[in-house]
Amino acid sequence: MKHRDSDILKTRNKLREQIAKNVKDARTRSDLTQVEVAQALGIHQSAYSRIERGRQCITADQLLTLATILNVRPEILIEPQPL
């Protein structure tokens, strides 16, 4: 059971890091500041910064709202993007 839990944790961390990278990339392409996105999301800038650094999980509702704010499809924020 410990091995399975370890694999789940690794997968969750990898996904959170991928989302963080994609969110930051989409925000910078949109020419928005962290403050602007955080306000539109209804959270403090420091919480939003933690999302972009992969230090805070994002809810499904936040992900959908963020995709709307950044004018991208939600899957763009989740899937690995080409270099």
N, C-alpha and C positions, 0 to 999 in steps of 0.2 A: 504494500500500500504506500510506503514511503517513496518508492521509485515513481509511482504514478503521480503522487502529489508533487514531487520535484519536477516532473515533466510538465504538469499543468502550470506550475509557477513559472517555469522557463518560457512556456508558450505565451502566458499572459503578459510577462515582462517584454517579450519580443514584440507582441502586438501593440502594447502601450507605447513602446519606442517608435514603432512604425507609424502609428497614428500621430505621435508628437511631431515627427519629422514632416509628415504630410500636411499637418495643420499649419506648422510654421511656414512651410514652402507656399502653401495656398494663401496665407495671410500676406506674406511679403509680395507675392505676385499681385495681390489685390490692392497694394499700396495703403494698407490699413495699419494702424498702430495696435499694440497690445491693449492699450487703454480703450480704444474705439471698439475693438472686438469684445473685450470684457464687458463694457457697458451694454452693448447690444445683446450679449448673452445673459446679462443680469448678475454677473459675478464680479468680484474684486480683481483688479489687474494682477495681483500676486497669485491668486488661484489660477487665473488664465496662464500666467507664466509657468506655473507648475505643470499644467497640461502640455504646454509646448516643450517642456524639458523631460516629459515622460515620468514625472514624479507624482502625478495625480491622475486617477482614472477619470474618464469622461463617460457620462451616462448616454444612453441611446438618444434620449430627448435632446441633450446638449449637442450630440453629434449631428443630428438632423437640423437643429437650429443653426449650428455653426456652418454647415454646408450651405444653408440659405444665405447667411451673412456673407460668406466668401464666394457665393455664386458658383458652387461646384456641386457635382453629384456626390452623395454621401460615400459611395464606394471609392471615390478619389481619396478620401481621408483615411480609408482603411487599407486598401490594397497597396502592395509594393509598387513604386513608380519607377519607370525607366530612368536611367541616369542621363 
